[in-house]
Amino acid sequence: MTWSVEFDDAAAKELRRLDRQAQELILQYFRDQIATSEDPRRFGKPLSGELAGLWRYRVRNYRMICTVEDDKLVVLVLRVGHRKDAYK
């Protein structure tokens, strides 16, 4: 079972704003870890408070806020950013 990773328009724009090395690391993480996993939740952490129901993935100093859609086998990336800005 493979998952597909999709980027929301805003998340894609945030990803493009990062330097090339960070972009490659993040895309490689989703391609190698998340897309090939049986359960993408094992790599993430559930968020609480206002962001309850969403999941956080971490690559070095960058955070990706995602929603996991089990019925479609899709991880939808909603936000991409440095850890100091990702939750705002």
Residue frames as a rotation matrix with the C-alpha (Angstrom) as fourth column:
MET 1
0.589 0.808 0.000 0.00
0.808 -0.589 0.000 0.00
0.000 0.000 -1.000 0.00
THR 2
-0.603 -0.789 0.117 1.52
0.793 -0.609 -0.022 3.30
0.088 0.079 0.993 -1.04
TRP 3
0.321 0.633 -0.705 0.41
0.670 -0.678 -0.303 6.74
-0.669 -0.375 -0.642 -0.06
SER 4
0.054 -0.293 0.955 0.46
0.817 -0.537 -0.211 9.77
0.574 0.791 0.210 -2.29
VAL 5
-0.238 -0.218 -0.946 1.68
0.748 -0.662 -0.035 13.12
-0.619 -0.717 0.321 -1.03
GLU 6
0.151 0.365 0.919 -0.04
0.841 -0.536 0.074 16.24
0.520 0.761 -0.388 -2.32
PHE 7
-0.755 -0.445 -0.482 0.75
0.621 -0.720 -0.309 19.86
-0.210 -0.533 0.820 -1.62
ASP 8
0.470 0.835 -0.285 -1.91
0.743 -0.549 -0.383 22.51
-0.477 -0.032 -0.879 -1.07
ASP 9
0.571 -0.228 0.788 -1.29
0.578 -0.570 -0.584 25.59
0.583 0.789 -0.193 -3.24
ALA 10
0.831 -0.243 0.500 -0.15
-0.466 -0.795 0.388 27.63
0.304 -0.556 -0.774 -0.24
ALA 11
0.676 -0.595 0.434 2.19
-0.069 0.536 0.842 24.86
-0.733 -0.599 0.321 0.94
ALA 12
0.489 -0.487 0.723 3.70
0.866 0.367 -0.339 24.52
-0.100 0.792 0.602 -2.55
LYS 13
0.671 -0.207 0.712 4.36
0.119 -0.918 -0.378 28.25
0.732 0.338 -0.592 -2.58
GLU 14
0.809 -0.375 0.452 5.98
-0.564 -0.278 0.777 28.07
-0.166 -0.884 -0.437 0.88
LEU 15
0.610 -0.590 0.530 8.13
0.427 0.807 0.408 25.17
-0.668 -0.023 0.744 -0.29
ARG 16
0.540 -0.380 0.751 9.33
0.754 -0.178 -0.632 27.12
0.374 0.908 0.190 -3.34
ARG 17
0.814 -0.201 0.545 10.43
-0.303 -0.947 0.104 29.98
0.496 -0.250 -0.832 -1.06
LEU 18
0.777 -0.556 0.297 12.91
-0.111 0.344 0.933 27.71
-0.620 -0.757 0.205 0.76
ASP 19
-0.032 -0.864 -0.502 16.46
-0.914 -0.178 0.364 27.24
-0.404 0.471 -0.784 -0.45
ARG 20
0.208 0.115 -0.971 17.11
-0.808 0.580 -0.104 24.42
0.551 0.807 0.214 -2.92
GLN 21
-0.747 -0.568 -0.346 18.77
-0.272 0.736 -0.620 22.12
0.606 -0.370 -0.704 -0.36
ALA 22
-0.748 0.548 0.374 15.83
-0.406 0.067 -0.911 22.36
-0.525 -0.834 0.173 2.06
GLN 23
0.183 0.837 -0.516 13.38
-0.963 0.046 -0.266 21.70
-0.199 0.545 0.814 -0.78
GLU 24
-0.100 -0.313 -0.944 15.27
-0.606 0.772 -0.191 18.56
0.789 0.554 -0.267 -1.78
LEU 25
-0.956 -0.285 0.063 15.42
-0.209 0.518 -0.830 17.28
0.204 -0.807 -0.555 1.81
ILE 26
-0.436 0.869 0.233 11.69
-0.609 -0.094 -0.788 17.77
-0.663 -0.485 0.570 2.33
LEU 27
0.332 0.571 -0.751 10.69
-0.941 0.253 -0.224 16.22
0.061 0.781 0.622 -0.98
GLN 28
-0.405 -0.561 -0.722 13.03
-0.460 0.807 -0.370 13.28
0.790 0.182 -0.585 -0.43
TYR 29
-0.911 0.116 0.396 11.56
-0.351 0.286 -0.892 12.75
-0.217 -0.951 -0.220 3.05
PHE 30
0.025 1.000 0.016 8.03
-0.766 0.030 -0.643 12.56
-0.643 0.004 0.766 1.69
ARG 31
0.317 0.055 -0.947 9.07
-0.861 0.435 -0.263 10.38
0.398 0.899 0.185 -1.24
ASP 32
-0.430 -0.659 -0.618 11.20
-0.352 0.752 -0.557 7.91
0.831 -0.022 -0.555 0.75
GLN 33
-0.996 -0.012 0.083 9.53
-0.083 0.292 -0.953 7.80
-0.013 -0.956 -0.292 4.17
ILE 34
-0.471 0.882 0.016 5.89
-0.512 -0.258 -0.819 8.80
-0.719 -0.394 0.573 3.92
ALA 35
0.087 0.564 -0.821 4.83
-0.996 0.047 -0.073 7.61
-0.003 0.825 0.566 0.47
THR 36
-0.279 -0.283 -0.918 6.28
-0.452 0.882 -0.135 4.12
0.847 0.378 -0.374 0.97
SER 37
-0.916 -0.106 0.387 5.02
-0.401 0.248 -0.882 3.60
-0.003 -0.963 -0.270 4.51
GLU 38
-0.578 0.759 -0.301 2.10
0.643 0.650 0.405 1.42
0.503 0.040 -0.863 5.54
ASP 39
0.550 0.725 -0.415 1.10
0.829 -0.409 0.382 4.05
0.107 -0.554 -0.826 8.10
PRO 40
-0.034 -0.617 0.786 2.44
0.443 -0.715 -0.542 7.60
0.896 0.329 0.298 7.63
ARG 41
0.763 0.386 0.519 1.34
-0.258 -0.554 0.792 8.51
0.593 -0.738 -0.323 11.16
ARG 42
0.790 -0.479 -0.383 4.24
0.612 0.569 0.549 6.57
-0.045 -0.668 0.743 12.65
PHE 43
-0.237 -0.918 0.317 6.66
0.912 -0.323 -0.254 9.26
0.336 0.228 0.914 11.42
GLY 44
-0.276 0.217 0.936 4.57
0.045 -0.970 0.238 12.24
0.960 0.108 0.258 12.49
LYS 45
-0.878 0.069 -0.474 3.15
0.474 -0.018 -0.880 13.68
-0.070 -0.997 -0.017 15.64
PRO 46
0.050 0.961 0.273 -0.49
0.886 -0.169 0.432 14.63
0.461 0.220 -0.860 16.20
LEU 47
-0.808 -0.273 0.523 -1.10
0.096 -0.935 -0.340 18.28
0.582 -0.224 0.782 16.94
SER 48
-0.268 0.713 -0.648 -3.40
0.962 0.170 -0.212 19.62
-0.041 -0.680 -0.732 19.65
GLY 49
-0.492 0.158 -0.856 -5.26
0.244 -0.919 -0.310 22.80
-0.836 -0.362 0.414 20.43
GLU 50
0.194 0.576 -0.794 -6.36
-0.570 -0.593 -0.569 24.82
-0.798 0.563 0.213 17.42
LEU 51
-0.210 -0.389 -0.897 -4.54
-0.968 0.209 0.136 22.42
0.135 0.897 -0.420 15.11
ALA 52
-0.355 0.136 0.925 -6.11
-0.431 0.854 -0.291 19.25
-0.830 -0.502 -0.245 16.52
GLY 53
0.679 0.599 0.424 -6.67
0.027 0.557 -0.830 16.62
-0.733 0.575 0.362 13.86
LEU 54
0.819 -0.485 -0.307 -3.59
-0.460 -0.234 -0.857 17.64
0.344 0.843 -0.414 11.90
TRP 55
0.784 -0.620 -0.026 -0.17
0.571 0.706 0.418 15.98
-0.241 -0.343 0.908 11.87
ARG 56
0.728 -0.644 -0.236 3.31
-0.641 -0.761 0.100 17.44
-0.244 0.079 -0.967 12.07
TYR 57
0.783 -0.606 0.139 6.33
0.618 0.735 -0.278 16.05
0.066 0.304 0.950 10.24
ARG 58
0.762 -0.583 -0.284 9.86
-0.298 -0.704 0.645 17.24
-0.575 -0.406 -0.710 10.94
VAL 59
0.627 -0.697 0.347 12.89
0.731 0.372 -0.572 17.52
0.269 0.612 0.743 8.67
ARG 60
-0.494 -0.869 0.013 15.79
0.741 -0.429 -0.517 19.24
0.455 -0.246 0.856 10.42
ASN 61
-0.863 0.128 -0.489 14.54
0.249 -0.734 -0.632 22.74
-0.439 -0.667 0.602 11.32
TYR 62
-0.749 0.615 -0.248 11.52
-0.586 -0.440 0.680 22.58
0.309 0.655 0.690 9.03
ARG 63
-0.669 0.634 0.387 8.00
0.029 0.542 -0.840 21.52
-0.742 -0.551 -0.381 9.89
MET 64
-0.840 0.500 -0.209 5.25
-0.244 -0.006 0.970 20.34
0.484 0.866 0.128 7.60
ILE 65
-0.565 0.761 0.321 1.64
-0.444 0.048 -0.895 20.53
-0.696 -0.648 0.311 8.81
CYS 66
-0.855 0.187 -0.484 -0.47
-0.360 0.457 0.813 17.86
0.373 0.869 -0.324 7.11
THR 67
0.094 0.871 0.482 -3.77
-0.886 0.294 -0.359 16.11
-0.455 -0.393 0.799 7.11
VAL 68
-0.921 -0.376 0.101 -3.94
-0.314 0.871 0.378 12.35
-0.230 0.316 -0.920 6.57
GLU 69
0.037 0.955 -0.295 -6.86
-0.985 -0.015 -0.173 11.16
-0.170 0.297 0.940 4.45
ASP 70
-0.522 -0.290 0.802 -7.19
-0.383 0.920 0.083 7.42
-0.762 -0.264 -0.591 5.09
ASP 71
0.394 0.796 0.459 -10.00
0.096 0.461 -0.882 6.82
-0.914 0.392 0.105 2.61
LYS 72
0.969 -0.039 -0.243 -7.95
-0.244 -0.275 -0.930 8.21
-0.030 0.960 -0.277 -0.30
LEU 73
0.543 -0.840 -0.009 -4.46
0.787 0.505 0.356 7.18
-0.294 -0.200 0.935 0.93
VAL 74
0.304 -0.371 0.878 -3.35
0.470 -0.743 -0.477 10.81
0.829 0.557 -0.051 0.65
VAL 75
0.015 -0.347 -0.938 -1.16
0.896 -0.412 0.167 12.94
-0.444 -0.843 0.304 2.88
LEU 76
0.523 0.262 0.811 -2.09
0.647 -0.741 -0.178 16.54
0.555 0.618 -0.557 2.11
VAL 77
-0.437 -0.761 -0.479 0.58
0.899 -0.395 -0.192 19.08
-0.042 -0.514 0.857 3.06
LEU 78
0.621 0.778 0.099 -1.02
0.769 -0.629 0.118 22.31
0.154 0.003 -0.988 4.26
ARG 79
0.924 -0.377 0.062 1.97
-0.380 -0.892 0.243 24.29
-0.036 -0.248 -0.968 5.57
VAL 80
0.487 -0.869 -0.089 5.74
0.810 0.487 -0.327 24.16
0.328 0.087 0.941 5.11
GLY 81
0.676 -0.264 0.688 8.06
-0.226 -0.963 -0.147 26.38
0.701 -0.056 -0.711 7.09
HIS 82
-0.491 -0.871 0.019 10.84
-0.138 0.057 -0.989 26.89
0.860 -0.488 -0.148 9.55
ARG 83
-0.330 0.374 -0.867 9.99
0.794 0.607 -0.040 25.64
0.511 -0.701 -0.497 13.02
LYS 84
-0.817 0.000 -0.577 9.68
0.413 -0.699 -0.585 29.17
-0.403 -0.716 0.571 14.42
ASP 85
-0.730 0.514 -0.449 7.03
-0.634 -0.755 0.167 30.10
-0.253 0.407 0.878 11.83
ALA 86
-0.898 0.282 -0.338 5.22
-0.031 0.725 0.688 26.87
0.439 0.629 -0.642 10.95
TYR 87
-0.542 0.704 -0.460 2.51
0.838 0.495 -0.230 27.00
0.066 -0.510 -0.858 13.62
LYS 88
-0.753 0.221 -0.620 1.45
0.048 -0.921 -0.387 30.64
-0.657 -0.321 0.682 13.18
